């Protein structure tokens, strides 16, 4: 799996952490895909996650977070995650827990 897929998958997981993919969150991710010229489709990635992890949200988070080893890329993803969490103007408890999991796994 390439870095762009991992970045987008982490953002997708954050977006669905509250069990809902809000339109503003989806727009944020799609804008990033366009800006960075990534070749990733949100719906396809959601389907792959569902097939691979079923309903095990925590395991899927850990899997994708552990796929990013580069410290500067981790910092970039963390910044993007913070911006995404605020995209729908509401930062929910599950989103905060997700960001805390990122910090714990990446030891930031």
N, C-alpha and C positions, 0 to 999 in steps of 0.2 A: 504494500500500500504506500502511495507516495505522500509527501508532506501536505500537499494541497487537500487531499482527501481527508487526512487526519485533522487538519485545521477546521475544515467545514464540518466534519463529523462531531468534533468537540462543540462547535457552535450550535449545531443541530440539537445535540444532547442538552445543552443549556436551555435552548429555546423550548424544548419539550419537557423540561424538568417539572413544569407545573401542569403537565398532562394536556397541554394545549400549544399549538404552534400559531401564535398570533400573526396577523398579516404584516404588521410592522417589523416583527422579528424575521419573517420570511423575506421581506423586502431588503432588510439589512444584509442578510446572508447572500441573497441574489445579487445585490449591489457589489458586495465584496468579490463574489465569483466573477462578475463582469470586469471590475476594476483590475483584478489580479490575473485575468485571463485564465482562470481555472477551468478545468473540464470536468465539472461535478454537477450532478443533478440531485436536488434535495430529495425529491420523491424516491429516486432510485436508492439513495443512501439510507433513507428511512426504511425502505423495504429490506435492504441488506442487513441493517441492524436488527430488524424484527426477526428475520430468518436466523441470524447468528445468535442472538441473545434472548429471544422471546421477550419476556417481561422483566428480565434481570437488568434493571437500569444501572445499578451500582457497578456490576461487572463490566457492562459496556463502557461506562465512564472510565474505569480503571484501564481497560484494554486500550482505548484510544489515547488516553493521557500518557500511558507508558510508551506509546509509539513515537512520542516526540522527545528526543534526547538533547537537542541543541538548546542551550540556555537562552540565546537571543530570540530564537523562535518561540520558546516557552513564554518569554516576556511579551512578545508580540501577541500571542494567542490570549494571554491573560488580559492584556489591554483591550483586545477585540471583545473578549468575553464580558468585560465590564461595560463596554459600550453597548453590546447586545442586550445585556440585562436591563439597561435603561431605555432601550428602544421603544418599548410599549408604555413608557412612563410609569411603570409599576414594577418595582423589584420585589418579587414574592419570596417567601421563606424558602421554598425549594430551590430557587435560583441562588439565594445566599448560601444554602447548604452545598450546592454544586460548586460555587466559587471557593468555599472552604475546603472541599475535597481536592480541588485543583491545587490549592496552596499546600495541603498536606502531602499529596503525592509528589509534587514538584519541590517541596521544601523551600518555598519562597517566603 
